[in-house]
């Protein structure tokens, strides 16, 4: 018959230390993976030729510290200034908000559990910017986002005018439809329904012959002769989405 062996306090302490070391090792490994993804995103952004494109109205992104005021880069902090990062020798078109209750919130790991993002409450949070660059002009607009619910009338860009062709409106008209409008000249596209925290890339184009929309690079709709009117005026009341 085998004798039962009792563990000494020293042996128990060693086991606990090893367990702690293993757990800490896993946590540190997860942190390093997240840091690596963020670092890669920052390198790609800094090296991107997008900054120097002719006709670039603005480029707002969230991976670089230079995109925000330094003391606002903290998880849960309201953002008052989202900086346009196009080439420094061009006039910057920063998006801003001075009213605390209307500021979007900085989220440290919003995308891919590593890259920061801004969270808008879907009600009245927004940032204002100068939209003169799209007035009476063709345009291409890219939006990267991650919806957190199936709310209707949730727009990335939406000016404050309610006059025909005097407002650019881009975003979710319903849970399953995307809208591209210059006000009263709406084009809607059917899209997959909301899924839990699915990241999406939206591309909106207008070239004076009609509008097109692409979801994650796939063509959803073609130009329509019925909606060739350009946006003639834009009064900012910017984004309302993450």
PASEBA-1860 file (N, C-alpha, C; in nm, 3 decimals):
! residues 242
1> XXXXXXXX> 0.084/-0.120/0.000/0.000/0.000/0.000/0.089/0.126/0.000 ~ 0.058/0.217/-0.097/0.137/0.339/-0.106/0.099/0.437/0.003 ~ 0.198/0.506/0.052/0.174/0.610/0.152/0.137/0.741/0.082 ~ 0.043/0.812/0.142/0.008/0.945/0.090/0.119/1.042/0.124 ~ 0.154/1.126/0.028/0.264/1.220/0.049/0.208/1.362/0.056 ~ 0.239/1.429/0.162/0.193/1.567/0.179/0.292/1.663/0.116 ~ 0.239/1.769/0.053/0.326/1.872/-0.004/0.367/1.970/0.104 ~ 0.491/2.007/0.101/0.538/2.109/0.195/0.499/2.246/0.142
9> XXXXXXXX> 0.503/2.347/0.226/0.471/2.483/0.186/0.568/2.533/0.080 ~ 0.694/2.487/0.088/0.793/2.527/-0.012/0.756/2.474/-0.149 ~ 0.714/2.343/-0.152/0.676/2.282/-0.280/0.551/2.349/-0.338 ~ 0.452/2.379/-0.253/0.331/2.447/-0.298/0.366/2.585/-0.354 ~ 0.457/2.655/-0.286/0.498/2.787/-0.332/0.562/2.780/-0.470 ~ 0.644/2.676/-0.492/0.711/2.660/-0.621/0.608/2.637/-0.731 ~ 0.507/2.551/-0.702/0.402/2.524/-0.800/0.327/2.652/-0.834 ~ 0.296/2.731/-0.732/0.222/2.855/-0.755/0.305/2.954/-0.836
17> XXXXXXXX> 0.434/2.959/-0.807/0.522/3.049/-0.882/0.528/3.008/-1.028 ~ 0.537/2.878/-1.055/0.539/2.829/-1.192/0.409/2.858/-1.264 ~ 0.297/2.838/-1.195/0.168/2.869/-1.256/0.159/3.017/-1.290 ~ 0.205/3.099/-1.197/0.202/3.243/-1.220/0.289/3.281/-1.338 ~ 0.406/3.217/-1.347/0.497/3.246/-1.457/0.434/3.207/-1.590 ~ 0.364/3.092/-1.594/0.300/3.047/-1.718/0.189/3.142/-1.757 ~ 0.108/3.181/-1.661/-0.003/3.273/-1.689/0.049/3.407/-1.738 ~ 0.151/3.459/-1.671/0.209/3.586/-1.712/0.271/3.576/-1.850
25> XXXXXXXX> 0.332/3.458/-1.879/0.391/3.437/-2.011/0.286/3.444/-2.120 ~ 0.169/3.384/-2.096/0.061/3.388/-2.194/0.012/3.530/-2.212 ~ -0.006/3.602/-2.101/-0.053/3.740/-2.109/0.046/3.828/-2.185 ~ 0.175/3.810/-2.157/0.276/3.889/-2.225/0.281/3.857/-2.373 ~ 0.263/3.729/-2.408/0.262/3.688/-2.548/0.146/3.753/-2.622 ~ 0.027/3.755/-2.560/-0.090/3.817/-2.621/-0.068/3.965/-2.643 ~ -0.007/4.032/-2.545/0.023/4.174/-2.556/0.120/4.201/-2.670 ~ 0.223/4.115/-2.684/0.322/4.133/-2.788/0.260/4.118/-2.927
33> XXXXXXXX> 0.166/4.022/-2.941/0.098/4.003/-3.070/0.018/4.127/-3.106 ~ -0.055/4.181/-3.006/-0.132/4.303/-3.029/-0.044/4.419/-3.065 ~ 0.069/4.435/-2.995/0.163/4.543/-3.023/0.222/4.529/-3.162 ~ 0.248/4.405/-3.204/0.304/4.380/-3.336/0.206/4.420/-3.446 ~ 0.077/4.388/-3.428/-0.025/4.425/-3.526/-0.038/4.577/-3.536 ~ -0.035/4.644/-3.422/-0.044/4.790/-3.422/0.078/4.851/-3.489 ~ 0.196/4.798/-3.459/0.320/4.850/-3.518/0.318/4.833/-3.670 ~ 0.267/4.720/-3.717/0.259/4.696/-3.861/0.164/4.795/-3.927
41> XXXXXXXX> 0.050/4.819/-3.861/-0.047/4.915/-3.915/0.014/5.055/-3.922 ~ 0.091/5.092/-3.821/0.155/5.224/-3.820/0.258/5.238/-3.931 ~ 0.335/5.132/-3.953/0.438/5.134/-4.059/0.371/5.148/-4.196 ~ 0.266/5.070/-4.220/0.195/5.076/-4.348/0.135/5.214/-4.371 ~ 0.080/5.272/-4.265/0.020/5.405/-4.276/0.125/5.510/-4.308 ~ 0.236/5.506/-4.237/0.341/5.606/-4.258/0.403/5.596/-4.398 ~ 0.410/5.474/-4.453/0.472/5.455/-4.584/0.372/5.465/-4.699 ~ 0.246/5.481/-4.668/0.143/5.480/-4.772/0.156/5.600/-4.866
49> XXXXXXXX> 0.139/5.578/-4.997/0.142/5.688/-5.094/0.014/5.773/-5.090 ~ -0.085/5.728/-5.013/-0.213/5.800/-5.007/-0.191/5.944/-4.962 ~ -0.099/5.966/-4.870/-0.074/6.100/-4.815/-0.045/6.204/-4.922 ~ 0.013/6.161/-5.035/0.058/6.253/-5.139/-0.032/6.256/-5.261 ~ -0.148/6.191/-5.255/-0.237/6.188/-5.370/-0.289/6.327/-5.403 ~ -0.289/6.361/-5.530/-0.349/6.487/-5.574/-0.500/6.482/-5.552 ~ -0.555/6.590/-5.501/-0.699/6.595/-5.480/-0.746/6.531/-5.351 ~ -0.651/6.489/-5.266/-0.691/6.429/-5.138/-0.751/6.536/-5.047
57> XXXXXXXX> -0.878/6.518/-5.013/-0.948/6.617/-4.929/-0.909/6.601/-4.784 ~ -0.910/6.477/-4.734/-0.862/6.451/-4.598/-0.841/6.302/-4.580 ~ -0.753/6.268/-4.486/-0.732/6.129/-4.447/-0.730/6.126/-4.294 ~ -0.831/6.063/-4.237/-0.843/6.048/-4.092/-0.822/5.901/-4.058 ~ -0.728/5.871/-3.971/-0.703/5.733/-3.931/-0.669/5.728/-3.783 ~ -0.667/5.608/-3.726/-0.660/5.599/-3.579/-0.536/5.529/-3.524 ~ -0.448/5.476/-3.607/-0.336/5.399/-3.553/-0.220/5.487/-3.505 ~ -0.206/5.607/-3.561/-0.093/5.693/-3.527/-0.123/5.786/-3.410
65> XXXXXXXX> -0.025/5.806/-3.324/-0.040/5.902/-3.215/-0.059/6.043/-3.269 ~ 0.001/6.070/-3.386/-0.010/6.204/-3.446/-0.151/6.236/-3.493 ~ -0.240/6.138/-3.492/-0.378/6.161/-3.536/-0.462/6.233/-3.431 ~ -0.412/6.240/-3.307/-0.491/6.297/-3.198/-0.405/6.387/-3.110 ~ -0.471/6.463/-3.025/-0.401/6.538/-2.921/-0.346/6.437/-2.821 ~ -0.220/6.450/-2.785/-0.150/6.347/-2.708/-0.221/6.311/-2.578 ~ -0.270/6.410/-2.503/-0.332/6.378/-2.373/-0.473/6.322/-2.387 ~ -0.523/6.308/-2.511/-0.654/6.246/-2.532/-0.642/6.100/-2.575
73> XXXXXXXX> -0.518/6.053/-2.595/-0.497/5.914/-2.637/-0.500/5.824/-2.514 ~ -0.620/5.795/-2.468/-0.642/5.711/-2.350/-0.777/5.643/-2.365 ~ -0.781/5.514/-2.337/-0.904/5.436/-2.352/-1.019/5.501/-2.275 ~ -1.128/5.530/-2.347/-1.245/5.591/-2.284/-1.245/5.742/-2.284 ~ -1.141/5.804/-2.339/-1.129/5.951/-2.340/-1.203/6.010/-2.460 ~ -1.273/6.122/-2.438/-1.338/6.193/-2.546/-1.236/6.259/-2.638 ~ -1.262/6.255/-2.769/-1.170/6.310/-2.868/-1.223/6.442/-2.922 ~ -1.145/6.548/-2.909/-1.186/6.680/-2.957/-1.128/6.713/-3.094
81> XXXXXXXX> -1.018/6.645/-3.133/-0.953/6.674/-3.260/-0.902/6.544/-3.324 ~ -0.949/6.518/-3.445/-0.901/6.405/-3.524/-0.827/6.464/-3.642 ~ -0.696/6.449/-3.642/-0.610/6.523/-3.734/-0.603/6.458/-3.873 ~ -0.613/6.541/-3.974/-0.591/6.501/-4.112/-0.442/6.476/-4.129 ~ -0.404/6.356/-4.177/-0.261/6.321/-4.182/-0.204/6.327/-4.324 ~ -0.273/6.392/-4.418/-0.214/6.401/-4.552/-0.086/6.483/-4.545 ~ -0.010/6.483/-4.654/0.124/6.542/-4.656/0.128/6.680/-4.591 ~ 0.233/6.702/-4.513/0.244/6.825/-4.434/0.250/6.954/-4.515
89> XXXXXXXX> 0.285/6.945/-4.643/0.293/7.068/-4.721/0.158/7.108/-4.780 ~ 0.055/7.036/-4.741/-0.081/7.070/-4.783/-0.160/7.121/-4.662 ~ -0.266/7.197/-4.689/-0.351/7.246/-4.580/-0.426/7.129/-4.519 ~ -0.419/7.116/-4.388/-0.485/7.005/-4.320/-0.633/7.035/-4.295 ~ -0.712/6.931/-4.308/-0.857/6.941/-4.292/-0.898/6.859/-4.170 ~ -0.866/6.910/-4.052/-0.891/6.834/-3.929/-1.041/6.831/-3.896 ~ -1.083/6.721/-3.833/-1.220/6.708/-3.785/-1.220/6.738/-3.635 ~ -1.316/6.817/-3.589/-1.310/6.863/-3.449/-1.447/6.869/-3.383
97> XXXXXXXX> -1.444/6.870/-3.251/-1.566/6.885/-3.170/-1.528/6.949/-3.036 ~ -1.593/7.059/-3.002/-1.561/7.131/-2.878/-1.657/7.098/-2.764 ~ -1.774/7.041/-2.795/-1.874/7.011/-2.692/-1.851/6.871/-2.636 ~ -1.825/6.862/-2.506/-1.784/6.735/-2.445/-1.884/6.622/-2.468 ~ -2.013/6.652/-2.457/-2.116/6.548/-2.469/-2.130/6.495/-2.611 ~ -2.070/6.563/-2.710/-2.081/6.522/-2.850/-1.953/6.457/-2.903 ~ -1.852/6.445/-2.818/-1.724/6.389/-2.862/-1.730/6.237/-2.871 ~ -1.673/6.178/-2.977/-1.658/6.032/-2.982/-1.554/5.988/-2.880
105> XXXXXXXX> -1.554/5.859/-2.849/-1.466/5.805/-2.746/-1.351/5.725/-2.809 ~ -1.232/5.747/-2.758/-1.115/5.671/-2.803/-1.119/5.532/-2.743 ~ -1.112/5.429/-2.829/-1.110/5.289/-2.785/-0.974/5.231/-2.822 ~ -0.903/5.182/-2.722/-0.763/5.141/-2.740/-0.746/5.023/-2.835 ~ -0.837/4.923/-2.828/-0.824/4.803/-2.912/-0.956/4.776/-2.982 ~ -0.994/4.866/-3.070/-1.124/4.858/-3.136/-1.124/4.760/-3.253 ~ -1.012/4.750/-3.325/-1.005/4.667/-3.444/-0.899/4.558/-3.427 ~ -0.940/4.434/-3.456/-0.847/4.321/-3.453/-0.778/4.308/-3.317
113> XXXXXXXX> -0.847/4.355/-3.214/-0.795/4.348/-3.077/-0.657/4.411/-3.062 ~ -0.629/4.512/-3.146/-0.495/4.571/-3.139/-0.491/4.716/-3.186 ~ -0.576/4.754/-3.281/-0.569/4.887/-3.342/-0.678/4.977/-3.284 ~ -0.643/5.097/-3.243/-0.742/5.189/-3.183/-0.850/5.230/-3.283 ~ -0.961/5.280/-3.229/-1.069/5.332/-3.311/-1.145/5.438/-3.233 ~ -1.239/5.502/-3.297/-1.327/5.597/-3.230/-1.467/5.540/-3.226 ~ -1.529/5.550/-3.111/-1.666/5.501/-3.095/-1.762/5.618/-3.083 ~ -1.856/5.624/-3.178/-1.963/5.725/-3.175/-2.088/5.659/-3.118
121> XXXXXXXX> -2.167/5.735/-3.041/-2.279/5.674/-2.970/-2.401/5.645/-3.057 ~ -2.399/5.684/-3.185/-2.512/5.656/-3.272/-2.630/5.749/-3.250 ~ -2.613/5.850/-3.167/-2.722/5.945/-3.138/-2.683/6.086/-3.181 ~ -2.581/6.142/-3.115/-2.543/6.279/-3.151/-2.392/6.304/-3.151 ~ -2.310/6.205/-3.119/-2.165/6.222/-3.128/-2.126/6.251/-3.273 ~ -2.042/6.349/-3.295/-1.992/6.375/-3.429/-1.873/6.469/-3.426 ~ -1.800/6.470/-3.537/-1.688/6.560/-3.560/-1.716/6.640/-3.686 ~ -1.685/6.769/-3.685/-1.709/6.856/-3.800/-1.583/6.872/-3.883
129> XXXXXXXX> -1.599/6.878/-4.015/-1.486/6.899/-4.104/-1.529/6.982/-4.224 ~ -1.432/7.029/-4.301/-1.459/7.112/-4.418/-1.484/7.022/-4.539 ~ -1.607/7.025/-4.592/-1.643/6.940/-4.705/-1.638/7.009/-4.839 ~ -1.572/7.125/-4.847/-1.569/7.200/-4.974/-1.508/7.119/-5.088 ~ -1.418/7.026/-5.056/-1.349/6.950/-5.160/-1.438/6.856/-5.239 ~ -1.559/6.829/-5.190/-1.650/6.739/-5.263/-1.761/6.815/-5.335 ~ -1.766/6.947/-5.317/-1.874/7.026/-5.375/-1.861/7.032/-5.527 ~ -1.973/6.997/-5.595/-1.980/7.001/-5.742/-1.861/6.930/-5.805
137> XXXXXXXX> -1.828/6.814/-5.749/-1.706/6.745/-5.790/-1.724/6.594/-5.780 ~ -1.653/6.518/-5.865/-1.649/6.373/-5.845/-1.570/6.342/-5.718 ~ -1.596/6.225/-5.659/-1.525/6.189/-5.536/-1.517/6.038/-5.519 ~ -1.424/5.995/-5.438/-1.415/5.858/-5.388/-1.392/5.867/-5.238 ~ -1.473/5.795/-5.161/-1.464/5.800/-5.015/-1.454/5.658/-4.962 ~ -1.353/5.633/-4.878/-1.335/5.503/-4.813/-1.367/5.516/-4.664 ~ -1.443/5.421/-4.613/-1.476/5.417/-4.470/-1.444/5.278/-4.416 ~ -1.369/5.270/-4.307/-1.345/5.143/-4.237/-1.415/5.152/-4.103
145> XXXXXXXX> -1.503/5.056/-4.073/-1.582/5.066/-3.951/-1.620/4.929/-3.898 ~ -1.672/4.929/-3.776/-1.722/4.808/-3.713/-1.849/4.844/-3.637 ~ -1.963/4.805/-3.691/-2.091/4.839/-3.630/-2.111/4.760/-3.500 ~ -2.171/4.821/-3.400/-2.193/4.754/-3.273/-2.341/4.725/-3.246 ~ -2.431/4.761/-3.339/-2.571/4.721/-3.329/-2.636/4.737/-3.466 ~ -2.765/4.703/-3.474/-2.837/4.704/-3.602/-2.919/4.830/-3.622 ~ -2.882/4.938/-3.557/-2.957/5.063/-3.561/-2.970/5.118/-3.703 ~ -3.091/5.168/-3.737/-3.114/5.235/-3.865/-3.074/5.382/-3.856
153> XXXXXXXX> -3.062/5.446/-3.970/-3.024/5.588/-3.977/-2.898/5.616/-3.897 ~ -2.796/5.536/-3.924/-2.667/5.547/-3.856/-2.562/5.579/-3.963 ~ -2.519/5.705/-3.971/-2.442/5.751/-4.085/-2.297/5.785/-4.049 ~ -2.208/5.758/-4.143/-2.067/5.793/-4.126/-2.046/5.942/-4.149 ~ -2.110/5.993/-4.253/-2.104/6.134/-4.287/-2.246/6.184/-4.310 ~ -2.279/6.295/-4.250/-2.413/6.351/-4.269/-2.409/6.499/-4.237 ~ -2.425/6.583/-4.340/-2.429/6.726/-4.318/-2.562/6.770/-4.260 ~ -2.575/6.898/-4.234/-2.692/6.948/-4.162/-2.799/7.008/-4.252
161> XXXXXXXX> -2.773/7.018/-4.383/-2.871/7.079/-4.472/-2.981/6.980/-4.512 ~ -3.102/7.032/-4.535/-3.213/6.950/-4.583/-3.266/7.003/-4.716 ~ -3.179/7.067/-4.793/-3.214/7.115/-4.926/-3.158/7.021/-5.032 ~ -3.229/7.006/-5.142/-3.190/6.912/-5.246/-3.047/6.936/-5.294 ~ -2.969/6.829/-5.297/-2.831/6.830/-5.346/-2.736/6.916/-5.261 ~ -2.779/6.950/-5.141/-2.695/7.033/-5.053/-2.646/6.956/-4.930 ~ -2.638/6.824/-4.942/-2.596/6.746/-4.827/-2.543/6.610/-4.872 ~ -2.428/6.570/-4.822/-2.375/6.437/-4.848/-2.410/6.348/-4.729
169> XXXXXXXX> -2.479/6.236/-4.756/-2.517/6.142/-4.651/-2.470/6.003/-4.692 ~ -2.382/5.943/-4.610/-2.330/5.810/-4.636/-2.344/5.726/-4.509 ~ -2.402/5.606/-4.522/-2.409/5.518/-4.406/-2.529/5.425/-4.409 ~ -2.560/5.369/-4.292/-2.667/5.270/-4.280/-2.803/5.337/-4.276 ~ -2.884/5.314/-4.381/-3.022/5.360/-4.379/-3.106/5.267/-4.293 ~ -3.082/5.136/-4.308/-3.146/5.034/-4.224/-3.041/4.930/-4.190 ~ -3.081/4.828/-4.119/-2.991/4.720/-4.085/-2.934/4.651/-4.209 ~ -3.010/4.649/-4.319/-2.968/4.575/-4.438/-2.955/4.666/-4.561
177> XXXXXXXX> -2.943/4.795/-4.541/-2.927/4.883/-4.658/-2.829/4.996/-4.629 ~ -2.745/5.024/-4.728/-2.650/5.132/-4.723/-2.699/5.244/-4.815 ~ -2.688/5.370/-4.770/-2.737/5.481/-4.849/-2.623/5.575/-4.888 ~ -2.629/5.622/-5.013/-2.539/5.725/-5.064/-2.628/5.833/-5.123 ~ -2.625/5.950/-5.062/-2.722/6.053/-5.099/-2.658/6.191/-5.104 ~ -2.705/6.274/-5.197/-2.673/6.416/-5.199/-2.794/6.495/-5.153 ~ -2.879/6.430/-5.082/-3.008/6.473/-5.030/-3.114/6.480/-5.140 ~ -3.214/6.396/-5.122/-3.328/6.381/-5.212/-3.289/6.310/-5.343
185> XXXXXXXX> -3.164/6.275/-5.357/-3.119/6.193/-5.469/-3.049/6.069/-5.411 ~ -3.129/5.985/-5.346/-3.074/5.873/-5.270/-3.051/5.751/-5.359 ~ -2.940/5.684/-5.333/-2.916/5.553/-5.391/-2.891/5.457/-5.275 ~ -2.968/5.349/-5.269/-2.952/5.253/-5.159/-2.907/5.118/-5.213 ~ -2.832/5.046/-5.131/-2.777/4.917/-5.168/-2.809/4.817/-5.059 ~ -2.849/4.699/-5.098/-2.875/4.593/-5.001/-2.743/4.532/-4.957 ~ -2.728/4.515/-4.827/-2.605/4.460/-4.770/-2.641/4.351/-4.670 ~ -2.546/4.267/-4.629/-2.574/4.167/-4.526/-2.615/4.233/-4.395
193> XXXXXXXX> -2.702/4.166/-4.320/-2.750/4.218/-4.192/-2.637/4.229/-4.091 ~ -2.663/4.303/-3.987/-2.564/4.323/-3.880/-2.520/4.190/-3.821 ~ -2.390/4.177/-3.802/-2.331/4.065/-3.732/-2.243/4.119/-3.622 ~ -2.222/4.044/-3.520/-2.153/4.092/-3.402/-2.011/4.141/-3.434 ~ -1.993/4.273/-3.427/-1.861/4.335/-3.440/-1.783/4.293/-3.566 ~ -1.853/4.288/-3.680/-1.786/4.256/-3.806/-1.726/4.382/-3.866 ~ -1.597/4.376/-3.898/-1.529/4.491/-3.958/-1.559/4.497/-4.108 ~ -1.585/4.618/-4.159/-1.621/4.635/-4.299/-1.546/4.753/-4.361
201> XXXXXXXX> -1.522/4.741/-4.492/-1.466/4.851/-4.570/-1.572/4.894/-4.671 ~ -1.606/5.022/-4.671/-1.705/5.076/-4.764/-1.636/5.173/-4.860 ~ -1.672/5.163/-4.988/-1.621/5.256/-5.088/-1.738/5.319/-5.162 ~ -1.743/5.452/-5.159/-1.848/5.528/-5.228/-1.782/5.611/-5.338 ~ -1.836/5.606/-5.459/-1.781/5.686/-5.567/-1.892/5.764/-5.638 ~ -1.854/5.879/-5.694/-1.944/5.959/-5.778/-1.859/6.024/-5.885 ~ -1.901/6.014/-6.012/-1.820/6.069/-6.121/-1.900/6.150/-6.222 ~ -2.007/6.211/-6.179/-2.094/6.296/-6.261/-2.182/6.216/-6.357
209> XXXXXXXX> -2.162/6.084/-6.363/-2.251/5.999/-6.443/-2.333/5.908/-6.353 ~ -2.306/5.912/-6.225/-2.381/5.830/-6.130/-2.295/5.787/-6.012 ~ -2.356/5.709/-5.925/-2.291/5.663/-5.803/-2.263/5.513/-5.808 ~ -2.159/5.472/-5.735/-2.131/5.330/-5.717/-2.090/5.307/-5.572 ~ -2.118/5.186/-5.525/-2.082/5.150/-5.388/-2.020/5.010/-5.389 ~ -1.912/4.993/-5.311/-1.845/4.865/-5.299/-1.836/4.827/-5.151 ~ -1.874/4.704/-5.118/-1.860/4.652/-4.982/-1.743/4.554/-4.980 ~ -1.641/4.585/-4.901/-1.522/4.501/-4.891/-1.461/4.471/-5.028
217> XXXXXXXX> -1.468/4.569/-5.118/-1.407/4.554/-5.249/-1.494/4.490/-5.354 ~ -1.613/4.438/-5.317/-1.702/4.375/-5.413/-1.806/4.472/-5.463 ~ -1.834/4.472/-5.592/-1.930/4.565/-5.650/-2.072/4.532/-5.605 ~ -2.141/4.631/-5.547/-2.280/4.611/-5.503/-2.380/4.675/-5.597 ~ -2.342/4.781/-5.663/-2.437/4.848/-5.751/-2.361/4.928/-5.855 ~ -2.425/4.954/-5.969/-2.362/5.032/-6.074/-2.422/5.171/-6.080 ~ -2.361/5.256/-6.163/-2.407/5.394/-6.175/-2.550/5.399/-6.226 ~ -2.621/5.505/-6.190/-2.759/5.522/-6.233/-2.776/5.661/-6.291
225> XXXXXXXX> -2.832/5.671/-6.413/-2.852/5.800/-6.478/-2.951/5.888/-6.403 ~ -3.032/5.828/-6.316/-3.135/5.904/-6.245/-3.077/5.986/-6.131 ~ -2.953/5.964/-6.095/-2.896/6.030/-5.977/-2.758/6.087/-6.008 ~ -2.751/6.169/-6.112/-2.623/6.225/-6.155/-2.595/6.361/-6.093 ~ -2.690/6.417/-6.016/-2.669/6.549/-5.957/-2.556/6.547/-5.857 ~ -2.458/6.637/-5.868/-2.349/6.643/-5.771/-2.396/6.708/-5.640 ~ -2.312/6.697/-5.538/-2.339/6.766/-5.412/-2.297/6.912/-5.430 ~ -2.392/7.004/-5.417/-2.367/7.145/-5.447/-2.327/7.227/-5.325
233> XXXXXXXX> -2.350/7.173/-5.206/-2.317/7.245/-5.082/-2.304/7.142/-4.972 ~ -2.210/7.166/-4.880/-2.198/7.075/-4.765/-2.171/7.154/-4.638 ~ -2.264/7.142/-4.545/-2.249/7.204/-4.413/-2.228/7.091/-4.313 ~ -2.115/7.090/-4.248/-2.073/6.972/-4.171/-2.160/6.946/-4.048 ~ -2.182/6.818/-4.028/-2.242/6.766/-3.904/-2.200/6.620/-3.898 ~ -2.071/6.595/-3.908/-2.004/6.476/-3.958/-2.054/6.339/-3.914 ~ -1.965/6.257/-3.860/-1.989/6.112/-3.850/-2.076/6.073/-3.732 ~ -2.134/5.952/-3.744/-2.219/5.899/-3.638/-2.210/5.747/-3.633
241> XX> -2.090/5.697/-3.627/-2.067/5.553/-3.633/-1.928/5.527/-3.581 ~ -1.901/5.403/-3.543/-1.765/5.369/-3.500/-1.674/5.357/-3.619
END
